Amino acid sequence: MTHWNAVLSAASEYAQQYLEHLDDRPVRATATSETLMRDLGGALGDAGGDPTGVLRALADAAREGTVATQGGRYFGFVVGSSLPVATATDWLVSAWDQNAGIHVLSPLAAVLEQVVTAWILGLVGLPKTWSAGYVTGGMMANFTSLAAARHHVLAAVGWDVEGDGLIGSPPIDVFVSEEAHYSIANTLRMQGIGANRARRVPTDAQGRMRVDALETMLADTSGPCIVSAQAGNVNTGAFDPIDRIADLARARGAWLHVDAAFGLWAAASPALRHQLDGIERADSIGTDAHKWLNVPYDCGIALCAHPDSHRAAMTIPAPYIVRSPLERDAHEFTPEESRRARAVPIYAVLKTLGRSGLREMIERCCRHARRFGEGLRAAGYDVLNDVVLNQVLVAFGSAETTKRVIEAIQRDGTCWCGGTEWQGKTAMRISVSSWATTDEDVERSLKAMLAAARTAGAAGQT
Ligand SMILES: *Cc1c(COP(=O)(O)O)cnc(C)c1O
């Protein structure tokens, strides 16, 4: 017992020191790769070291070598952080070290996946019959979903893609918007469909797929077809009009996938969920829990309206033993076999927050985003998007000026925002996706942004 006690107590101590320190450190990493390499690298010695000593060295390196994404003032990319109960539960998952791929290896992991799946389907308003695969993240959720799609549309024309591959198969028409996340193109590459096969549907000023354009493009196609829509643009937060896209996909006999990596959680809010209208008509949905649901990495979810196609795409066919659904082997719905019990932190988060807590967390992030938008606009800067979710795009003048402001903000360290290109303009992106962000964090960050803008010579327009 004692050898557990020493390392787990040390880890708990270091973790708490790290987390309690988040508020008074720069958000950016202050160590360079060179100093980290110097401190941690070198040849692997023959003699081992003391485990608590190894932990201490890592904890020391983490102080300056990490980015404070766990704090309340990291607004780069769309990453989320991790709720305290989720982090703590993740420790338990590691302590138990369950293999969640196979039911007999962990009845607990298998049952919790079923519980969590039912909750999520309920939150989004999807039928209980949908299947779910718990994967490493949004990219793999899209991968898993589109593998099910590929299976389904080719099986419909009598082609066994898992057995016979894509060489010589009937072609698949794939439609994605010009604003689709690159993980969709990456998926098409990995699946042998080819990224260039995707036909790019034009988008509107907010980055939403234009339904009229999709309709025209679909009209001159026939045969196997996949349409991939998006709920939550990584720049603007905007949602494709899923309901109208579903009309077209249905009429065409196409599979409709929705990449809802962070946007799916808008379903928790009555004020936001209309943006997902029609989501229940999708054939598959890819989402992330490690972003806006605020569980630790790695956790994405592939949801599928066609469990047989989902399973067929991920499993070598074997006589299917129909057991109780509680005894389902989870690996039959994911690319991996052995894996950690990813549903457990999701369970803890949903159970702790309840529907109202989840709604509150999602709405709070959106309120913070609106406050950023208002504050920057009031100072005369150009907010480029309609702030409909948790994303804000702002330009501080010319591309050069905006880049200088972003650098100044990162250097200052009060908060962290990154740059992006939006419809030909260089912009700064603010993504509010952490449970930890408070009103005070927003005001402090806004102040730092405006000060950095002044330092960098960006003149507000008012
Ligand atoms: C983040 C994101 C992905 C990829 O998810 P990962 O968890 O990083 O693999 C895919 N699509 C969208 C819209 C995203 O925001």
The ligand as an ORCA input file, in Angstrom:
! r2SCAN-3c Opt
* xyz 0 1
  C     -11.775     20.485    -32.557
  C     -12.612     20.144    -33.720
  C     -12.425     18.933    -34.408
  C     -11.332     17.971    -34.050
  O     -11.478     17.533    -32.740
  P     -10.242     16.959    -31.892
  O     -10.857     16.648    -30.589
  O      -9.227     18.050    -31.843
  O      -9.741     15.750    -32.604
  C     -13.262     18.660    -35.450
  N     -14.224     19.523    -35.830
  C     -14.431     20.699    -35.196
  C     -15.536     21.596    -35.649
  C     -13.635     21.049    -34.112
  O     -13.842     22.191    -33.464
*
